[in-house]
Amino acid sequence: MSAPHWSRILCFLSLVIDTLTCPGADWPKFLGPKGVGVTPESGLIDDWPATGPKLIWKKQIGTGYSAPSILGDQLVIHHRPANQEIVESLNATDGASQWRHAYPSNFIDPFGYNNGPRCSPLLTPTHCYTFGAEGRLLCLDRKTGTRVWEKNTSEEFKIPPAFFGVGSTPILEAGHLIVMVGGQPNSGVAAFDPLTGQTIWTNVGRSNWEGRPKLGWRGEPPVVWKDYVMQASYASPVAVDIHGQRHLLCFMRQGLVSLDPSNGKIRFSFWFRSRVNESVNAMNPVVQDDLILLSAAYYGIGSVLLQVQPDGRSVKEIWRDDVLEIHWSTPILLDGYLYAFSGRNEPDARFRCVEFKTGKLMWDRDERWRKSLTPPNVFGRGSLVLADGKLFALGEAGMLGLFRPDPTDLVEIARFQVPELKYPCWAGPVIADKRLYLRSENRLMCYHIGQP
């Protein structure tokens, strides 16, 4: 066998191994090692003083909503200063720049939000993958930043303009790079060769939605597919085992679609979206055993818990309620309870604990505020990370909080308003190697959170 062929096999195996196991001290992809906002890291602080945890370093960066990703001592941040999107490698311990890969970007958010990247980098032992706000899919050598391949998905696929740019972070699964590109009429999801960028399969769109009932929409006729409707959402694909089958769960703009990740064949589809056109699905599906939670925050759509049937071809509703209305952050599921910030806008934000299997509200705290009150003494629609048995929360105006997860009562341990962080802080916290990383639109902060 030739040396290049062996090199390709070894590189491919490193991708597969990285998707199956990940050291607890790393945070190499969106929502952490397992993609659920949880890290197995331990030995973290139980409290902090009024001045907050110890600051290690801080850095001014370009705009964006992309959380950093970390592998070893390397942190990769995707941001946009001026008219370029930049993938930048930093030393995770001191913030020193290691390499930068830049390319032009002309994206302008049609609703006036910032124009930077929305998706987090995906890191493997050999590669770094990013997905820009205009749909540029990029593979770089992780050590040097040299381009391996790139694809302009907006040119290659027929993609209707999204409300807020491209925002679904890709994942690696079954040896493929899975991307919710949102192409029409039947390329909502695409699988690419992670080493070359070659398209392996595409699916989702007219073929699975045409003629389906609009569940939850009373009096509405079945779906009549139109090739100008958006498909991609702001959630990321989730790969799980259910009833002995591997499911690729894609929470699209129209609802949930399950595919066989090896070939893209559809297992089931479930309509779930707001009647209002100017709405999005952005929360990742939360899965336990054969149960899947979906939630959105536009005009009363609320949440639904689905149970996958034994054949893996259909689901049934267990409960549907507005007890959780998740705008973008993914709830933390722990010991049968969901911890989440709920609410569509700042003036209706809540912090809640909900029983996963029943939808029962366990406790609730008002986190509402108006942007004229800056900084507020509330979290607004915050984001959560579970580490060492504690919940680390980042509020959307830069409030850092520490909570003990308890379904019987809300237990707040500490809070600290980070002076450098201003509204909006919509990227979730990142924890790696006893360091906490926080990002606002233009700042990146690093704190030490290990035990003294």
N, C-alpha and C positions, 0 to 999 in steps of 0.2 A: 504494500500500500504506500502511496506517495506521501512525502512529508507534508505538503500542503493539505492533503485530505485529513491526515491525522491532526493537524493544527485546527482544522475546522471542527472536527469531532470534539476535541478537547475544549474549544471555545463554546461549542453548543452545550456540552455537559456542565460547564461552569454556569451557564444561564439557567439550566434546569435545576442544579443544586441550589442556586441562589433563590429560586422561587419556592423551594421546599423548606429550607432552613435558613435562619438568619440570626446572627448573634444578638443577644439582648441589648448590647451596648450600641448597636447601629440603628439607624432610621433611614433605610435606603429608598423608601418609596412613600407615596401618599398614604397617610394614616398609619405609618409605622411598619414594623416587621411583618405583621399579619394583615395589615390593611384594615384594622378595626379600631384604631385609636388607642391601642393598648401596647405597653412594652413590659417585658418580664424583668426589667432592670430593678434592682433593690439597693438598699443602703442610702436612701434619699432623705432629705431633711423632713422633720415632722412639724416645723414651724419656721417663721422668719421674723426678724424685728420690723419695726414700723418703717424702716428705710428699705425693706425688701431683701431678697437674697443678694449674695455678693456678686457684683457686676464684674465679669471677666473682660469683655470687650464689647464695643459697639461700632457700627459702621453705617454710613449713609449710602444708600443704594438707589437704583432707579425704581420706577413705579412697577406695580404688579400686585397680584393677589396670590402668587405662587409661594407655598411653604418650601423651605430648604429641605434637602435630603442629605443624609450623612452616612458614609461608609468608612470605618476606621478614623483616621485623622483628616479625612477630606469632607468638606461641606460644599455642595453645589447649589447655587442659587440662580434662578432664571429671572431676569429683571430688564427694565427698559429705561435707560437714560436717553433723553432726546429722541432721535429717530432710528434707534437701533434696539433690537432685542439682543441681550447678552447672556450667554450661559457662562457663569464664572465659577471657577474652583477656588475655594478658600481653605486655608488651614483652619480646621475646626477649633483648635485650641487657642489661637490668637487672632484669627480673622485676616491674616496676611494673604494677599492674592497670589495664586499659583499659576493659573492660566485663564484666558478669556477667549471665547469664541463669539464673534459679533456678526450680525447680518441686519440689513435694513428692514424696517417695519413702518408701514403707513397706516396701521390700524387706528381707527377712531371709534370709541365706544358710542353707539348711537343714542344712549341714554345719559351721556355725560359722566360716566364713571371713568376711572383711569384707563389708560391705553396699554398697560403692560400685560405680561403673560399671566394666565390663570392656573395653568397646570404645574404640578410639582415634577421635578426631575425624577427619573427612574434609574437607579444605579445598580450595576452588577460588578463582579470582580474585574471585568474587562471593558465595559461600555457604560455610557451615559446617554439616556434617551430623553428628549424634551419635545413638547408639543406647544407651539406658539399660538398667540391670540388670533393669527390669521390662518392657522392650519398648517404651518411648516413643521413637519415631523423630522426630527434630526437625531442621528446616531453619531456620537463622538467617542473617540478613544478616551477612556476615563483618566488615564495617567497623563496624557499630553494635551487633550482638547482637540486633537486633529480630527477633522471630519472623516467619518467612515462612509456614510451615505446620508442622503436627505430626500424627502418627498414633499412636494407642494400639493397637499391633499385638496386644496380649493381648486386647483387646476385639473388634477387627475380625476376627481369625482364631481358629479353634479350636486353641489351643496348649497342649499338656500342660506341666505345670510342669517346668522344667529342674533339673538337679542343683545348679548353681551360678549360676543367673540367666542372663541373656542375654549372650553373649560372642562373637558373630561380627560383626566389623566390616564394614559395607557397602562396596561399591566402585561406581564409575561405569564403565559399559561400554555401548557401542552407544547412547549417549544416554539410558540408563536408570540409575536407582539400584537396584542389585541387593542384595537383603537376604535372608539365610537366616532367615526368620521362624519356620520349624518348624511351620507350620499343618497341620492334619488336614482331610480325609484326603489331599488332593493339592495342598497349598500350602506345601510345605517351603521353596520358594524363590519370592520375589516380585520383580517389577520395577515400580518406581514412576517416574512423571514427576518428574524432579528439581526442576522449577520449581513444581509444584502439589501433588505428593504423590498424584496420582491413580494408582490401580492399573492397570497396563498388561497384565501377565500373571502367572499363578501356575502352578506345576507342582511335581512330585516328591512321591511318597508311595505310596499303595496301587497306583496305576496302573503304576508301574515296578518295585516290589519284590514285589508279590503273585506267589507261585509261583516265585520265583527261588531257585536253590540258595544255601545259606549256605556260600560258599567258605571252606575252611579249617576248617569244623566237621564233623568226621567223624561219620557216622551220624545227622546231623540232617536232618529233613525239610525240604522247601522252605519258603519264607517264607509264613506265614499272617498277613496284615496285621491289626493291631488298632488301632483309632482312638485308643487311649490312649497309644501308644508315642511317645517323643520323636523328633523328626526333626532339629532344629537341633543342630549341634555347636559347638565353640569355635574351629574354623578359619574363615578368611574365604574368599570366592570368589576364584578365580584365573582370569584371562582370558588365553588364549594362542592362537597360530596353530600348527596341526598339520596337515600335509599339505594346506595351502592352505585350511583351514577354521578359522573362529574358534570356539574351545571355551570355554565357561564351566564351569570345573571346580569343583564344589561337594562338598567332603569332608564329607558328612552323617554323622549318628550311625550310620547303617546301612552307610555306605561311600561310594564315589566315584560321582558322577553328572555326566555331561557334557551340557550343554544348548547349544542355539543361542541366543546372547544376544539376538538380535533378536526372537525369538518364544517362547522358553522350551521349544521342542520338545526332547525327550530324544534324545541321540545314543547313549549307552551308560550302563549301570549296572554297578558292581562292588562286591559285598559285601565289607566289610572292617571288622570290629569284634570286640571281645572277647566271649567267651561270658558274662562276668560282667556283670550288669545295671548295677552301680554303676561304670561306666567311661565314658570320653569319647574322642572324636577331637578333637585340638586343633591339630595341626601343619598348616600350609598345605602343599598338594602342591608338590613341587619338580619342575620340568619342564626338560628339555633335549631339543630336537628333538622326537622322537615318544615320548620316555620320561618316565614319571611315577613319582615315588617317594611312597609313603604310609608312615606310621609311627605307631605308638601304643605306649603303655607299660603296658598292663594285662594281667598274667597271661600273658606269653609270646606276645602277638600279634606283636610285632616289626615288621618292615618288609617291603614288597613293591615290586619294580620292575616296572612295566607298560609294554608297548609298544602304542601305538595303531596299529591296522591301517590300511592305506592308504585304506579307505573311510570311516574315522572313526566306524564303527558298533560297534566291538568292541575289546577289548584282550587281550593274552596275557601271562602271567607270564614274566618273564625270570629273576628270582630272588626267593626268600622266605627270610628269616632273622631271628634275633633279635640280629644284630650291632648294630643300632640300635633302641632302644626310646624314642622321643621322647614326652615327656609333653606339653609345650606349645610350646616354642620351635622355630622353623623352622631347619633346618640351612643352612649357607652352602655353596653349590656353586661351586667354583673349579677350573678346568682339569681337570675330570673327577674331582674328589675332594670328598667331603662332610666338613665340619667341624661337629661337633655335640656337645652335652651329652646323654647318654643315661641313662635310668633313671626308674623310676616314682616312687620316694620318695628322700628325702635319704640313707638308708643304702645305696642301691645306685646312686649317681650315678657316671658315668664321662665323661671327655672323650675323644672318639675321632675318628679320621680313617678314612674308609671309601671305597674306590673305587666310584664311582657305578654303573658298568655291570656290575660283578661282585659287589659286596657284600663284597669282600675287606677285612679289617681291616688297616689300615696301621700304626696305633699306638694306644695306649690308656693313659690315666692314671686312677688311682683318685681320685675326688673325693668319696668317701663321708664323711658326718658325721652326728652326732646333734644335735638341736636343743638338748640340754642343754649342748653346747659352743658358746658364743656369745661373740665371733665365732669361727668356725672358721678354720683356715688353708687352706681349700679352697674351691672354687667351688660345690660341690653341683650342682644342676641349673641351670646358668647360661644366659645368652642372649648371642648373638653378633651383631656388626655388622662388615661388611667395608668398610674405607675406606682409600684411599691405600696399598693393598697390605698392610695390617695388619688383624688381627682384634682388635676391642675387645670385651672380655667383661665382663659383670656377673654376679657370683655371687648366689645367692639370699639371702645374708646380708650383701650390700654390698661384696664384694670386687671391685675393679676390676682388670682384667688387660689386658695388651697382648701379642699373640702374632704371630709371623711364620708365615703359612700355608706349611707344608712337608709333603708327604705322606711323606717319609722319616723325619721325626723331629719331636717336639713341641718347638718353640722358644719359650720364654717370655722376653719382653724385660723386662717390669716388672709389678709388682702393687702394690696399695695398698688397704688396708681403709678405706673411707670412714666416718669416725667417726659421722656423723649417720644413716647408713643401717643399718637393722636388718632382720632376717628378718620377713616375706618380701619380697624384691625380685623380683617376677615380671613387671614390665614391662621390655621390652628397652631397651637404650641407644638414644639418638637423637642423630644428628650433623647439624648444619646450620651453615654459615658459620663453620667452624673452632671451633665450640662443641659440647661434649658434655653432654647432658642425661640425668640419672639420676633415676629415681623409685622410692621405696619406697611403703609403704602410706600414709604421711602426710608425706613430704618430697619436695621437688623441688630438685635440685642442678644448677648450671650451671658447667662448667669450660671454660677456654680450652685448646684442643689444637692451635692453629696453631704453625708453626715460630717460634722466637724471632726 
